Amino acid sequence: MEAGTGGWPGGEACLPAVQLALEDVNNDQTILKGYELKLHHYNSKCKPGLAAKQLFELLYNPPVKLILLSGCSPVTTVIAEAAPVWNLVVLSYGASSPALSNRARFPTLFRTHPSANMHNPTRVKLFEKFKWKRITILQSVEEVFTSTAKSLEEECRERDIRVDKQSFYGDPTDAIKTLVRQDARIIVGLYYVTEARRVLCQAYKHGLYGKKYVWFLIGWYADTWYLPVREEQLNCTAKQMEEAAQYHFTTESIMLRKDNKKAISGITGNKFLQRLKKELSTNPAETGGYPEAPLAYDAVWALALALNCTLNNIGDSASIEEFTYNNTIVASQIFDCVKNTQFQGVSGKVMFSEAGDRIARTQIEQMQNGKYIITGFYDLTNNHLEWFNKEKWYGKGPPADSTIIKRLLLKVNFYLYAIICLGAIAAIIFSIFLFIFNRECSNRSIILQSQPKCNNLLIFGCILCSGSLFLMGLPTGIVNIPNDFFPSLCYAKVMMLMIGFSFAYGSMFAKVWVVHRMGVNENQKIVLDDKSEPIPSFKFQSIVATFVFVDFVLLLIWIFVDPLQRYEQYFYLKVSEEGKRDDIKYLPVLELCQSKHHEVWIALILGYKCLLLVFGLFMAYESRNLKLRYVNDSRFAGMAIYNVAILSLVTAPVVCLLIRTQPNANFAFISITVLLCTFISLGLVFIPKIRYVCRIPAENDEHDSYSVKGTFSFPEQQLFDTFLKENLDLKRQIHNKEDKIRECQNVLTRRRGHRNNLSSIGSTENISSTCFKCIDDFSKTSNESSKTISEGFFPSSSPTTFTTTALIETHNNISADTDSSSNSCEILL
């Protein structure tokens, strides 16, 4: 009658119920007339081995037994599997194991206790009602619970509900710890009552109860099952156990009819309970098997009706008195009668399925303040849930099935973004002011001699770099970017910064490049002349255009070969004070622009830019002492290159490698670098010019023949630059002709000492003709160029010509005393 270790003490209440049923059956004159049913019972303590020994004693001790009754699932499994060998029918009132529904394994088993699988559809229905998509099953290792857990897992997966399982044997401590680690919230417990108390005590100790958790337990425990038993030494008080058991749910098939309809025995369900309580010596709520007692009562009536049916159907061919364990005729007749039995019992309508299972509705209860409250019924036959809305929760509603994980998009702080945007706006306004200044004061020598077009490229590049900061900070605190637009934003960020850098840095690089190239020219004379001559702007523009072209090529290859995509990087979960209260954790998510081979592209671009920066540093240092009149700010451009190079070489590796996943630090680092480079570069290049223009009036400004170019229109300016280039080429040609003339003079000088007049004269004439020919060719070219320039730019004034006069005098004095020849060659330009 007791449970044994981990068993079910159902005999405490079920045995008195069986005895009441035998009394009512024997007193009923309508069935088994002339026969009296007697009971032979053993206490198996829910132990299969002990039950097998007791079965042997029952079978081999007289009298012959007709039908066997069994209680818990482990014992029923052993009895029902062995019973067909002796042609015996088994009727169980307390076995709920789904495994017992296997007709091939248990061919003669019937149960008035519904299968535990009957509860699984009810549990799944509740999971769906409360929108739980993740549950955890905690089970003991007995077969009844293993098969129930397997069936529940299959049904949950069909409904797209995630299932985790943990099992234990004896001590559930480790299993409870695992549930805590797994963050289990909705827990289905499948174990006997003694194990249930151990689980509840450990759940209390590990905090696995309260507003975050919901437990689903078996409904056939006694109403006060959670109270600790002294013999079990649970180390938990009754108050602690009651607190841990608060608001748990149970599911159980309806075992007692609540209406006033009378059963086949002539009593109602309530009347049966009144009679049963008189037979019990303990509090019904503390008595094992009390909920199942109506099932035991109905099981006796089911076998009595089956025997009565057998007596009526067997005829004269055989008799029950002649039944032996080898008599298959009587055995098959008893089986058929049990199978077809239907009647109204104290537990409701009693009938059996083809598998021998009881068909019944499921009752749902919730413990509230130490008492079970019926919250609903579920009818599997029509999939109908009758819910009374009497459930209670610790919070405002049912808890979540797991910790609520909310995405926390890591964005740039809005106040930081606003401050940087103000700085970028200031940089753009400053750049526009300098552009206007550069244009309005273009006739001043300080502007004219500093390559104003190149300075405009610097300004344009700085505007692009400053404008890119508006995109670099997105998404920010209040600005979100749609997923479809994100790749475009990625390209816009990269393109604006790269192209802006090429324009700004390239314009300064071009100045130091030109100065450096002129400084290392082998022909120092030409260099000294060029230092005071205008330099065509295309020399600077071509360098900047090369930088921009390389950037465009790299970007186009990147876009088509390995396009940038939106990539999410996740970080460790974070818990805020609000999250602790509401069971919410935040998953930080950082949106990045990422391609498959992102590191390769970054390394390629950074390597290319770093080479330019280092090369620019080298040239700025090498040309620090060189001064050209028409690149008057080369020294300031070199200083700007120092600053840009140092800041960029420090920032680029830090931003790309160290703080890429820190949006605020990354944005601040890039922004400060861009703004510093912008203000420093523009300041070094333009502040000295602004000071000069403010201090020196226009009438006191330095004037030269080239200052007129500030008044040209754009076509005239292009034409002027073309002629300026041609003029430099002509000057180099003049220099070459002068070298040839000097060679002629040297030849004539060497001829003076010759005595042979005819030979001297002949030689002189040949050389002279050669010189004249060179001079005539040069004069012709010079005059044509001069005429073109004059006609193109100064039509209203007298033409400016390049006049080349060559005078070659040859003196041949032939005398006896002085035999000399005087030859001179002079060129006047």
C-alpha positions in Angstrom: 0.0 0.0 0.0 2.9 2.4 0.5 4.9 3.9 -2.3 8.3 2.4 -1.8 11.3 4.3 -3.2 10.0 6.8 -5.8 6.7 4.9 -6.2 3.1 5.7 -6.0 1.1 5.0 -2.8 -2.2 4.5 -4.6 -3.2 1.6 -2.6 -3.9 3.8 0.5 -7.2 5.0 -1.1 -7.7 2.6 -3.9 -7.9 -0.6 -1.7 -10.9 0.8 0.3 -12.5 1.8 -3.0 -12.1 -1.7 -4.4 -13.6 -3.2 -1.2 -16.6 -0.8 -1.5 -17.1 -1.9 -5.1 -17.0 -5.6 -4.2 -19.5 -5.0 -1.5 -21.9 -3.2 -3.9 -21.4 -5.8 -6.6 -22.0 -8.7 -4.3 -25.1 -7.0 -2.9 -26.5 -6.4 -6.4 -28.9 -9.2 -7.3 -29.0 -8.3 -11.0 -25.5 -9.4 -11.9 -23.5 -12.6 -11.1 -26.5 -14.1 -9.4 -25.4 -17.0 -7.3 -21.7 -15.9 -7.4 -19.6 -13.9 -5.0 -16.5 -12.0 -5.9 -13.5 -12.3 -3.5 -10.3 -10.2 -3.5 -6.8 -11.5 -3.0 -4.4 -8.5 -2.7 -0.7 -7.8 -2.3 1.3 -4.7 -1.7 3.8 -4.5 -4.5 5.1 -1.1 -3.3 5.3 -0.2 -7.0 8.3 -2.4 -7.4 8.3 -4.6 -10.6 10.5 -7.3 -9.1 8.3 -7.7 -6.0 5.2 -7.7 -8.1 6.6 -10.6 -10.2 7.2 -12.7 -7.1 3.7 -11.9 -5.8 2.2 -12.8 -9.2 3.8 -16.2 -9.0 2.4 -16.8 -5.6 -1.1 -15.8 -6.7 -1.1 -18.1 -9.7 0.3 -21.2 -8.0 -1.8 -20.9 -4.9 -5.5 -21.9 -5.1 -8.1 -20.9 -6.0 -7.7 -20.2 -9.8 -7.8 -16.5 -10.5 -10.1 -15.1 -13.3 -9.0 -11.5 -13.7 -6.0 -9.5 -12.3 -6.2 -6.0 -11.0 -3.1 -3.8 -10.9 -2.1 -0.3 -9.8 1.0 1.7 -10.9 2.6 1.5 -14.4 5.8 -0.4 -13.5 3.9 -3.2 -11.8 1.2 -3.2 -14.5 3.9 -3.5 -17.2 5.3 -6.7 -15.6 1.8 -8.2 -14.9 0.3 -7.4 -18.2 3.2 -8.7 -20.2 3.1 -12.0 -18.4 -0.7 -12.5 -18.0 -1.3 -13.8 -21.6 0.8 -16.8 -20.8 -1.9 -17.9 -18.3 -4.8 -16.6 -20.5 -5.7 -13.9 -17.9 -7.2 -10.5 -18.5 -5.6 -7.6 -16.6 -7.6 -4.6 -15.6 -5.6 -1.6 -14.3 -7.0 1.3 -12.3 -3.8 3.3 -11.8 -1.4 2.7 -14.8 -1.0 5.7 -17.1 2.1 4.8 -19.1 1.6 5.4 -22.8 3.7 2.3 -23.4 0.9 0.1 -22.1 -1.2 1.1 -25.2 0.9 -1.3 -27.2 -1.6 -4.1 -28.1 1.1 -6.4 -29.5 3.0 -6.3 -26.2 0.0 -6.2 -23.9 -2.8 -8.1 -25.7 -5.1 -8.6 -22.7 -4.7 -5.3 -20.8 -7.5 -2.8 -20.2 -7.3 0.4 -18.1 -9.9 2.5 -16.4 -7.1 5.1 -15.9 -6.6 7.1 -19.1 -3.1 7.0 -20.7 -0.7 9.7 -19.8 -0.6 10.6 -23.5 -4.1 11.9 -23.1 -2.6 14.8 -21.1 -0.1 15.8 -23.8 -2.7 17.3 -26.2 -4.0 19.3 -23.3 -0.5 20.6 -22.4 0.1 21.6 -26.0 -3.2 23.4 -26.2 -2.2 25.4 -23.1 1.3 26.1 -24.6 -0.4 27.6 -27.7 -3.0 29.5 -25.6 -0.2 31.3 -23.7 2.0 31.6 -26.7 4.9 29.6 -25.4 7.3 28.3 -28.0 9.9 26.7 -25.7 9.4 24.2 -22.9 11.5 21.9 -20.9 10.7 18.4 -19.8 12.1 17.1 -16.5 11.4 13.4 -16.0 12.3 10.4 -13.9 13.8 7.5 -15.8 10.8 5.1 -15.4 9.3 3.9 -18.7 6.0 5.5 -18.0 7.6 8.9 -17.9 10.0 8.3 -20.7 7.3 7.3 -23.1 5.1 10.2 -22.1 8.0 12.6 -22.6 8.7 11.2 -26.0 5.0 11.5 -27.1 4.9 15.1 -25.8 8.1 16.0 -27.6 6.7 14.7 -30.9 3.4 16.7 -30.5 5.3 19.9 -29.6 7.6 19.6 -32.6 4.5 19.2 -34.9 3.4 22.6 -33.5 6.8 24.2 -33.9 7.5 24.3 -30.1 11.1 23.8 -29.0 11.6 21.1 -26.4 14.5 20.5 -24.1 14.7 17.4 -21.9 16.4 16.5 -18.6 16.1 13.2 -16.7 17.3 12.1 -13.3 17.3 9.0 -11.2 16.7 9.5 -7.5 18.4 12.8 -6.7 17.2 15.6 -9.0 19.8 18.2 -7.9 22.1 18.0 -11.0 19.1 18.1 -13.3 17.7 21.3 -11.5 21.1 22.9 -11.9 21.1 22.1 -15.6 17.6 23.7 -15.9 18.9 26.9 -14.3 21.9 27.0 -16.8 19.5 26.4 -19.7 17.3 29.2 -18.5 14.2 26.9 -18.5 11.0 28.7 -17.8 8.1 26.5 -18.8 8.8 23.1 -17.1 6.8 19.9 -17.5 7.5 17.5 -14.6 7.0 13.8 -15.1 7.8 11.8 -11.9 6.2 10.1 -8.9 5.1 12.1 -5.9 8.1 11.3 -3.7 10.4 12.5 -6.4 8.1 15.5 -7.0 8.8 16.7 -3.4 12.5 16.4 -4.0 12.3 18.3 -7.2 10.2 21.0 -5.6 12.7 21.4 -2.7 15.6 21.8 -5.1 13.6 24.2 -7.3 13.2 26.4 -4.2 16.9 26.2 -3.3 17.9 27.2 -6.8 15.3 29.8 -7.4 13.5 27.9 -10.1 10.1 29.3 -9.1 8.2 32.6 -9.0 7.0 35.0 -11.7 9.5 33.8 -14.3 8.5 30.1 -14.2 5.5 27.9 -14.7 5.4 24.2 -13.7 3.1 21.6 -15.2 2.8 18.5 -13.0 0.9 15.3 -12.9 -2.7 15.7 -11.6 -3.0 12.4 -9.6 -0.9 13.6 -6.7 -2.8 14.2 -3.4 -3.9 17.7 -2.8 -1.3 18.3 -0.1 1.5 16.3 -1.8 3.9 19.2 -1.6 4.1 19.2 2.2 7.4 17.6 3.3 7.4 14.1 4.8 9.6 13.7 7.9 11.0 10.4 6.7 12.2 11.9 3.4 14.5 14.5 5.1 14.1 17.1 2.4 15.7 20.0 4.3 12.9 22.3 3.2 10.1 23.7 5.3 6.4 23.4 4.5 6.3 27.2 3.9 9.1 27.0 1.4 7.5 24.1 -0.4 4.2 25.8 -0.5 5.9 29.0 -1.9 7.7 27.0 -4.6 4.4 25.1 -5.6 2.4 28.3 -5.9 0.6 28.7 -9.3 1.7 25.4 -10.8 -0.7 23.6 -13.2 -1.8 20.0 -13.2 -3.5 18.0 -15.9 -5.5 14.8 -15.2 -8.3 12.9 -16.7 -11.6 13.5 -15.0 -11.8 10.8 -12.3 -15.0 11.8 -10.5 -18.2 13.0 -12.0 -19.5 16.3 -10.6 -23.1 16.0 -11.7 -25.9 14.3 -9.7 -26.3 11.5 -12.1 -26.2 8.1 -10.5 -23.7 5.4 -11.5 -24.5 1.8 -12.3 -24.2 1.1 -8.6 -27.0 3.6 -7.8 -24.7 6.2 -6.1 -23.4 9.6 -7.3 -19.8 10.7 -7.3 -20.2 12.8 -4.2 -21.9 9.9 -2.4 -19.0 7.7 -3.3 -16.6 10.1 -1.8 -18.6 10.3 1.4 -18.5 6.6 1.8 -14.8 6.4 0.9 -13.8 9.1 3.5 -15.4 7.0 6.2 -13.1 4.1 5.3 -10.0 6.2 5.4 -8.0 6.8 8.6 -6.1 9.8 7.3 -6.9 13.1 5.8 -8.1 12.5 2.2 -5.8 15.3 0.9 -2.8 13.4 2.3 -3.9 10.0 1.3 -2.2 8.4 -1.7 -4.4 7.3 -4.6 -7.4 9.4 -3.4 -8.0 11.0 -6.8 -7.8 7.6 -8.5 -10.1 5.9 -6.0 -13.2 6.3 -8.4 -11.2 4.6 -11.1 -10.5 1.6 -8.8 -14.2 1.4 -7.9 -15.2 1.4 -11.6 -12.6 -1.2 -12.5 -14.3 -3.7 -10.1 -17.7 -2.9 -11.7 -16.1 -3.4 -15.2 -14.8 -6.8 -14.4 -18.1 -7.8 -12.7 -20.0 -6.8 -15.8 -17.6 -8.7 -18.0 -17.9 -11.8 -15.9 -21.7 -11.5 -16.0 -21.5 -11.1 -19.8 -19.3 -14.2 -19.9 -21.8 -16.2 -17.9 -24.6 -15.2 -20.2 -22.7 -15.8 -23.5 -20.7 -19.0 -22.6 -23.8 -21.3 -22.7 -23.4 -25.0 -22.0 -20.2 -25.5 -23.8 -18.2 -24.4 -20.8 -18.5 -22.9 -17.3 -16.5 -20.4 -15.3 -16.0 -23.0 -12.6 -14.1 -25.2 -15.0 -11.7 -22.4 -16.0 -8.1 -23.2 -16.0 -5.1 -21.2 -17.1 -5.1 -23.3 -20.3 -8.8 -22.7 -21.1 -8.7 -20.3 -24.1 -12.5 -20.5 -24.7 -13.4 -18.8 -21.4 -10.4 -16.5 -21.6 -11.4 -15.2 -25.0 -15.0 -14.8 -23.9 -13.9 -12.7 -20.9 -11.7 -10.6 -23.1 -14.5 -9.8 -25.5 -16.9 -8.9 -22.8 -14.4 -6.5 -21.1 -13.7 -5.0 -24.5 -17.4 -4.3 -25.2 -18.2 -3.0 -21.7 -19.9 0.4 -21.4 -21.5 1.8 -18.3 -21.9 4.9 -16.2 -19.5 4.8 -13.3 -18.7 7.2 -10.5 -15.8 8.5 -12.6 -18.0 9.1 -15.6 -18.8 7.0 -18.7 -16.6 3.9 -18.8 -15.6 2.6 -22.2 -12.4 1.3 -23.8 -10.6 2.0 -27.0 -9.2 -0.7 -29.3 -5.9 -0.4 -27.4 -7.7 -1.0 -24.1 -7.4 2.7 -23.0 -10.0 4.7 -21.1 -11.5 7.5 -23.1 -12.1 10.6 -20.9 -11.9 14.4 -20.8 -8.9 16.1 -19.2 -9.2 18.4 -16.2 -6.8 21.4 -15.7 -6.2 22.8 -12.3 -3.9 25.4 -10.8 -2.7 25.7 -7.2 -3.6 29.0 -5.7 -2.7 29.7 -2.1 -2.4 26.0 -1.3 -5.6 24.8 -3.0 -6.3 23.4 -6.4 -8.7 25.5 -8.5 -10.2 24.0 -11.7 -9.3 26.4 -14.5 -10.7 24.4 -17.5 -11.4 21.2 -19.3 -10.2 19.8 -22.6 -12.0 17.3 -24.8 -9.7 15.5 -27.2 -12.5 14.1 -29.3 -13.5 17.5 -30.6 -10.3 19.5 -29.7 -12.3 21.9 -27.5 -10.8 23.8 -24.6 -13.3 25.1 -22.0 -11.4 27.8 -20.1 -12.8 29.6 -17.0 -10.2 32.4 -16.9 -9.5 31.7 -13.2 -5.8 31.4 -13.6 -3.5 33.7 -11.6 0.1 34.9 -12.2 2.8 36.6 -10.2 2.9 39.4 -12.7 0.4 41.0 -15.1 0.2 38.0 -17.3 1.8 34.7 -18.2 5.6 34.8 -18.1 7.7 34.4 -21.3 8.9 31.0 -22.2 12.5 32.3 -22.0 14.3 35.4 -21.2 13.0 38.1 -23.5 15.9 38.9 -25.9 15.6 42.4 -27.4 17.8 43.6 -30.1 19.8 46.7 -29.1 21.1 48.3 -32.2 24.4 50.0 -31.4 24.3 53.5 -32.9 26.3 56.6 -32.7 25.2 58.7 -29.7 22.9 61.4 -31.0 24.6 64.2 -29.0 28.0 63.2 -30.3 26.6 63.0 -33.8 25.0 66.5 -33.4 28.3 68.0 -32.2 30.3 66.5 -35.1 27.7 67.7 -37.6 28.0 71.2 -36.2 31.8 70.9 -36.7 31.3 69.6 -40.2 28.9 72.5 -41.0 31.4 75.0 -39.7 34.1 73.3 -41.9 31.9 73.5 -45.0 31.0 77.2 -44.3 34.7 78.0 -43.8 35.5 76.2 -47.1 32.8 78.1 -49.0 34.1 81.4 -47.5 37.7 80.5 -48.7 36.4 79.6 -52.1 34.7 83.0 -52.4 37.8 84.7 -51.1 40.0 82.8 -53.6 37.8 83.9 -56.5 37.2 87.5 -55.5 40.9 88.1 -54.8 42.2 86.2 -57.8 43.8 89.4 -59.2 46.0 89.8 -56.2 49.5 88.6 -56.6 49.4 86.5 -53.4 46.5 84.5 -54.8 47.7 84.5 -58.4 51.1 83.2 -57.5 49.7 80.3 -55.4 47.9 78.3 -58.0 44.3 79.3 -57.2 42.8 76.4 -59.3 44.7 74.0 -57.2 43.5 75.7 -54.1 39.9 75.3 -55.3 40.5 71.6 -55.6 41.8 71.6 -52.0 38.6 73.4 -50.9 36.4 71.0 -52.8 38.1 68.0 -51.3 37.7 69.4 -47.8 34.0 69.9 -48.4 33.6 66.3 -49.5 35.4 65.0 -46.5 33.4 67.2 -44.1 30.2 66.2 -45.8 31.0 62.5 -45.5 30.8 62.9 -41.7 27.0 63.3 -42.0 26.9 59.8 -43.4 29.6 58.3 -41.2 27.4 58.8 -38.1 24.4 56.9 -39.5 22.5 55.2 -38.1 22.3 57.4 -35.0 20.1 57.6 -32.0 16.9 58.8 -33.8 17.8 58.0 -37.4 17.4 54.5 -38.8 18.5 53.2 -42.1 16.2 50.8 -44.1 17.9 47.6 -45.0 17.5 48.2 -48.8 19.3 51.5 -48.5 22.1 50.3 -46.3 24.5 49.1 -49.1 24.1 52.5 -50.9 24.9 54.2 -47.7 28.1 52.1 -47.4 29.3 53.1 -50.8 28.4 56.7 -50.2 30.5 56.8 -47.1 33.6 55.2 -48.6 33.3 57.2 -51.9 32.9 60.6 -50.4 35.8 60.2 -48.0 38.2 58.6 -50.6 37.4 61.1 -53.3 37.5 64.0 -50.9 40.8 62.9 -49.6 42.2 62.5 -53.1 41.2 66.1 -54.0 42.4 67.7 -50.8 45.6 65.8 -50.3 46.3 65.5 -54.0 46.2 69.3 -54.5 48.8 69.8 -51.7 50.8 66.8 -53.0 50.8 68.3 -56.5 52.4 71.5 -55.2 55.3 69.9 -53.4 55.7 67.4 -56.3 56.2 70.3 -58.8 58.5 72.2 -56.5 60.5 69.0 -55.8 60.8 68.1 -59.5 62.0 71.6 -60.4 64.4 71.6 -57.6 66.2 68.4 -58.7 66.3 69.4 -62.4 69.8 68.9 -63.8 69.8 72.2 -65.7 70.1 74.6 -62.8 69.9 77.7 -65.1 66.6 76.7 -66.4 65.4 76.1 -62.9 66.4 79.6 -61.8 64.6 81.0 -64.8 61.5 78.9 -64.2 61.3 80.0 -60.6 60.2 83.4 -61.7 57.9 82.2 -64.5 54.2 81.1 -64.2 53.6 77.4 -64.1 50.7 76.0 -66.1 47.9 74.8 -63.9 47.4 71.6 -65.8 50.6 70.2 -64.2 48.8 70.3 -60.8 45.4 69.2 -62.1 46.8 66.2 -63.8 48.3 64.9 -60.6 45.0 65.3 -58.7 43.1 63.8 -61.6 45.4 60.7 -61.4 44.6 60.3 -57.7 40.9 60.5 -58.3 41.0 58.2 -61.3 42.8 55.5 -59.2 40.2 55.8 -56.5 37.4 55.4 -59.0 39.0 52.3 -60.5 39.4 50.7 -57.1 35.9 51.5 -56.1 34.4 50.2 -59.3 36.3 46.9 -59.0 35.3 46.6 -55.4 31.6 47.2 -56.2 31.4 44.7 -59.0 33.8 42.0 -57.7 33.0 42.0 -54.0 30.1 44.3 -53.2 29.5 45.7 -49.7 26.5 44.3 -47.8 24.8 44.9 -44.5 26.5 42.7 -41.8 25.3 42.3 -38.2 27.9 41.6 -35.5 26.5 40.4 -32.2 27.9 40.9 -28.7 27.3 39.4 -25.3 23.9 39.9 -23.7 23.4 42.8 -21.4 21.0 43.2 -18.5 19.8 46.6 -17.3 18.0 47.3 -14.1 14.7 47.5 -16.0 15.6 44.2 -17.7 16.2 42.5 -14.3 12.7 43.5 -13.2 11.0 42.6 -16.5 13.1 39.6 -17.3 14.6 41.2 -20.4 18.1 40.9 -21.8 19.5 43.0 -24.6 21.5 41.6 -27.5 23.8 44.3 -28.8 23.9 44.4 -32.6 26.3 46.4 -34.7 25.5 47.1 -38.3 28.6 47.1 -40.4 29.5 47.5 -44.1 31.1 44.2 -44.9 32.2 42.3 -48.0 33.4 38.7 -48.3 37.1 39.8 -48.6 36.7 43.0 -46.7 40.2 42.9 -45.1 41.8 42.5 -48.5 40.2 45.6 -49.9 40.9 47.7 -46.8 44.5 46.6 -46.8 44.8 47.5 -50.5 43.3 50.9 -50.1 45.2 51.7 -46.9 48.4 50.5 -48.4 47.9 52.8 -51.5 47.0 55.8 -49.4 49.8 55.2 -46.9 52.4 55.1 -49.7 51.1 58.5 -50.9 51.3 59.9 -47.4 54.8 58.7 -46.8 55.9 59.8 -50.3 54.3 63.2 -49.6 56.2 63.5 -46.3 59.4 62.7 -48.1 58.9 65.3 -50.8 57.7 68.0 -48.4 60.9 67.5 -46.4 63.1 67.5 -49.5 61.6 70.7 -50.9 61.3 72.6 -47.7 64.0 75.2 -48.6 62.9 75.6 -52.3 60.9 78.7 -53.2 59.1 79.3 -56.5 57.4 82.6 -57.2 54.3 81.0 -58.7 54.0 78.4 -56.0 54.4 80.8 -53.2 52.7 78.6 -50.6 54.6 75.4 -51.2 56.1 75.6 -47.7 52.7 75.8 -46.1 51.4 73.0 -48.3 54.3 70.9 -47.0 53.4 71.7 -43.4 49.8 70.7 -44.1 51.0 67.4 -45.6 53.0 66.8 -42.4 49.8 67.2 -40.3 47.5 65.2 -42.6 50.0 62.4 -43.0 50.7 62.0 -39.3 47.0 62.2 -38.3 46.0 59.8 -41.1 48.7 57.3 -40.4 47.7 57.1 -36.8 43.9 57.1 -37.3 43.6 54.6 -40.2 45.0 51.5 -38.4 43.2 52.4 -35.1 39.8 52.9 -36.8 40.0 49.8 -39.1 41.6 47.3 -36.7 41.1 48.3 -33.1 37.8 50.2 -32.7 35.8 49.2 -35.7 33.1 47.6 -33.4 32.8 50.6 -31.2 30.5 53.0 -33.0 31.0 56.1 -30.8 34.8 55.8 -30.6 35.1 55.0 -34.2 32.9 57.9 -35.4 34.6 60.3 -33.0 38.1 59.2 -34.0 37.4 59.6 -37.8 35.5 62.9 -37.3 38.1 64.6 -35.2 40.8 63.5 -37.7 38.8 64.8 -40.7 38.0 68.1 -39.0 41.5 68.7 -37.8 43.0 67.9 -41.2 40.4 70.2 -42.8 40.9 73.2 -40.6 44.7 72.8 -40.4 45.2 72.4 -44.2 42.8 75.3 -45.1 44.3 77.4 -42.4 47.9 76.9 -43.4 47.2 77.5 -47.0 44.7 80.5 -46.8 45.3 82.3 -43.5 48.6 83.9 -44.6 46.9 85.0 -47.8 44.0 86.5 -45.9 46.4 88.4 -43.6 48.3 89.7 -46.6 45.2 90.9 -48.4 44.0 92.6 -45.2 47.3 94.3 -44.5 48.4 95.4 -48.0 46.0 97.4 -50.2 45.5 96.4 -53.8 47.4 99.5 -55.2 50.5 98.5 -53.3 50.3 95.0 -54.6 53.1 93.5 -56.6 52.4 93.7 -60.3 53.8 91.8 -63.2 52.9 91.0 -66.8 51.1 87.9 -65.7 48.7 89.5 -63.3 46.5 90.3 -66.3 45.5 86.7 -66.5 43.2 87.2 -63.5 40.9 89.2 -65.9 40.7 86.6 -68.6 37.6 84.6 -69.4 37.7 80.9 -69.2 38.5 80.3 -72.9 41.1 83.0 -72.8 42.6 81.6 -69.7 43.0 78.2 -71.4 44.6 79.8 -74.5 46.9 81.8 -72.3 48.1 78.7 -70.5 48.8 77.0 -73.8 50.9 80.0 -75.0 52.6 80.1 -71.7 53.7 76.5 -72.2 54.9 77.2 -75.7 56.9 80.2 -74.5 58.8 78.1 -72.1 59.5 75.6 -74.9 60.8 78.4 -77.1 63.1 79.7 -74.4 64.6 76.3 -74.1 65.1 76.3 -77.9 66.8 79.7 -77.7 69.2 78.3 -75.1 70.0 75.4 -77.4 70.7 77.8 -80.4 72.9 79.9 -78.2 75.0 76.8 -77.4 75.4 76.1 -81.1 76.4 79.7 -81.8 79.0 79.6 -79.1 80.4 76.5 -80.8 80.6 78.5 -84.0 82.6 81.2 -82.3 85.0 78.7 -80.8 85.6 77.3 -84.3 86.2 80.8 -85.8 88.7 81.6 -83.0 90.6 78.5 -83.7 90.8 79.4 -87.4 92.6 82.8 -86.8 95.9 81.1 -86.5 95.8 79.5 -89.9 98.2 80.9 -92.4 96.4 79.7 -95.5 94.0 82.6 -96.3 92.1 80.8 -98.9 91.5 77.8 -96.7 90.6 80.1 -93.8 88.2 82.1 -95.8 86.6 79.0 -97.2 86.2 77.5 -93.8 84.9 80.7 -92.4 82.4 81.1 -95.1 81.1 77.6 -94.5 80.8 78.0 -90.8 79.2 81.4 -91.2 76.6 80.1 -93.5 75.8 77.4 -91.0 75.4 79.9 -88.2 73.2 82.1 -90.4 71.0 79.2 -91.2 70.5 78.3 -87.5 69.8 81.9 -86.6 67.4 82.4 -89.5 65.4 79.3 -88.5 65.2 80.4 -85.0 64.2 83.9 -85.9 61.5 82.6 -88.1 60.1 80.4 -85.4 60.3 83.2 -82.8 58.6 85.8 -85.0 55.7 83.4 -85.8 55.1 82.6 -82.1 55.3 86.2 -81.2 52.9 87.2 -83.9 50.4 84.5 -82.7 50.6 85.6 -79.1 50.3 89.2 -80.1 47.2 88.6 -82.2 45.6 86.4 -79.7 45.8 88.7 -76.7 46.7 92.2 -77.6 45.0 93.2 -80.9 44.6 96.9 -80.0 48.3 97.5 -79.2 51.5 97.3 -81.2 52.6 93.8 -81.7 55.1 92.3 -79.4 57.9 90.6 -81.3 60.8 88.5 -80.4 63.6 90.2 -82.4 66.7 88.2 -83.1 69.6 90.0 -84.8 72.7 88.1 -85.9 75.8 89.8 -87.0 78.7 87.9 -88.1 81.8 89.8 -89.1 84.7 88.2 -90.8 87.9 90.0 -91.1 90.7 88.6 -93.2 93.8 90.7 -93.0 96.6 89.1 -95.0 99.9 90.8 -94.5 103.5 89.7 -94.1 103.8 90.9 -90.5 100.4 89.9 -89.1 98.6 87.0 -90.5 95.4 86.8 -88.6 91.8 86.3 -89.2 89.2 88.0 -87.0 85.9 86.3 -86.8 83.1 87.3 -84.5 79.6 86.0 -84.1 77.1 87.9 -82.1 73.5 87.3 -81.4 71.3 90.0 -79.9 67.9 89.0 -78.6 
